[in-house]
Every structure is written in C-alpha cells, then in structure tokens.
Amino acid sequence: MSTSLHQPTLGFRLAAATNIVGVLVFSWGLTNERLTELSPIVFSRFGLISIMLWGMAYWAVASSYLAVPFLVAVFAIEKLIYVITWVIWIEEHGGELPSLFAEAPLTATFFSIYGLIDLAFGLFFAFTAMQGVRRKPDSREQA
C-alpha cells in the first residue's frame, strides 16, 4: 500500500466527517430542539451522539477496511436503516417541508437531504464490503 490516500479511505473519512460535523452543524451543537421534535426517536440527543459514534467507527477503519469487510457490511446495513427512516419521515411529513423551510431552513435542509446522503454512503459501504469479502483471506490479514 502506497502512502497516497486511497479512494475508499477517503470515502470512510468523508462518511465520518459527514456524521460528526454534519450532526454538530445541523443540530446546532446538539441544541436544535426542532430537529428532535420532528423525529424524536432517531434524532434525540442520544441518537445524535450515536450517529457521531458511528462516524468515529468509520474513521477508525478508514485505513484497514479490507481487513474487516463484515464490519463494513454492518455500516451498509446501518445506513440502510437510516434511509428507511428517512423515506418513512418523507412520506409522513414531506408536505410540511415548505413551512419548515420558512421556519427553520437548516433543519428543513437536513430533513430534505440526509436520506440521500446515507443512501450514497450505504452503497459505498456495501460495494467496499463486497470488495473485501472477494479478496483472499490471507490478503485481508495483510491489509
């Protein structure tokens, strides 16, 4: 492995930054009560901290993802769950987005895009997990 940053490593770091920095920005440093009101189970303070912990896990395996393909598959499943919750939220509350944009533009932006972002990272994790599983077991040990 060369010292240059590989694309999958960059993908893991972008996912980590999205989870950590994204949560802090869109939740106003974990103080955005409107975010929690609109999705209390997923975006409670505990839920937001959990999302940041997932981000830390992505960062932790950014350089060794090929050695842990089944963990990366767990990341893909985790992202799928968030995509499903987003689709359900959009179906139930999508009509409220125009008024939410007038009331709280940052919160409305978050609810408009988070599922699409999670879908993109979920596909990335699924693809990366498949690559890792396809590698020979002895080559995973060297990663």
N, C-alpha and C positions, 0 to 999 in steps of 0.2 A: 504494500500500500504506500503510495507516494504521500508526500506531505501536503499536497494540494487538497483543498476541500472538495470532497466528492458530492455530487448532486444529492444522493439520498441523505447524507449527513446534513447538508444544508436544509433539506426538507424537514428533517426531525427538529432542527433548530428553529426553523420558521414556525413549525407547529407549536413548539414550546413557547416561543415569543408571543404567538397569537393567543395562546391560553393564558399566559401570565400577564403580559402587557395589555392584551385586549380586555381581560377581566378588570384589571385595575382602571383602565380608561373608561370603559362603558359602565362600570359600576361606581364611578367617581370615588375610587379608593375604598370600595366596599360600603359606600354610604347611600347608594341610589335605591331608595325605598320603592320607587315606582317600578323598577326592574323586578324586584321581589314580589310586589303586589300582582304583577301581570303573570308571573309564573313562580308561585311560592315554593313549590316542591323542587324544581330544577335550579332556581336562582336565589335561593335563600343564601344567607351569609355562609352557612356550611357548604352549600352547593357550589358557591363561587370559589371558596377556598379549595374544595375538592378538584375543581376544574384546574386551578393553578397547580395543584399537586400532580395531576396528570401531565401538565406541561413540564414539570420538573422531571417526571419519568421519561418523557420524550427526549429531553436534553441529556439525561443520564445514559441513554443507549445510542445517542447520535453517532458515536464512533464505533460501536460494537453491535449494531443492529443485525448483522449477518449471523452473529453467534446466538441470537435469541429470536428466531423467526416466529416462534409461537407466542412470545410476548408481544411482538409487533402485530400479530393477528388479533390479540386481545385489544390492542389500540384500535384496530379497524372495527371491531365489534363495539367498543365504547363509542366511537364516532357514529356508528350506525344508530345506536340508541339515541344520541343527541339529534340526529337527523329526523328520526321518527317523532321525537317530542316536538321538534320544530314544525314538522308537517301537521301534526295534530293542533299545535298552537295556531298556525296559519289558518287552518280550516275553521277553528273556533273563534279566532279573534282578528283575522286578517282584515275584516271590514272596519275595524277600529284604528287601523294604521293611519289613515289620513288625519283623524283628530289627534292621534298620538304624535304625529309629526309636528302639529301646531303646538301641542302642549310640551312635549319633551323630545326634540329632534334626535338627540343622541340615543335615547332609549329606543325610539322608533327605528332608527337605523340599525341598531343591534338586532332587534327582532326581525327586521327585514332580511338580514344577511347571514346570521350565524349558522343557519342550517346549510346554506350553500357552501360556506367555508368548511364546515365539518364534513360535508359530503366530499369535497375536494381532498381534504386530508385523510378521510377514511379510505378513499380509493388509493391514495398514495400508500397508506399503511398496508392495505390489502395486497397491492402489487409488490411492495417491498417484502412482505411476509412470504409471498409465493416464491420470490427470487431466493430468499434464504432457505426455504424448505427444499427447493430444487437443487441446491448446492450439495455436494458430497459432505457427509458428516465430518470427515477429517478436515475439510476446508473451513467448516464453521468453527472448529476448535481454534484455528489459527487467526480468525478474524478479530 
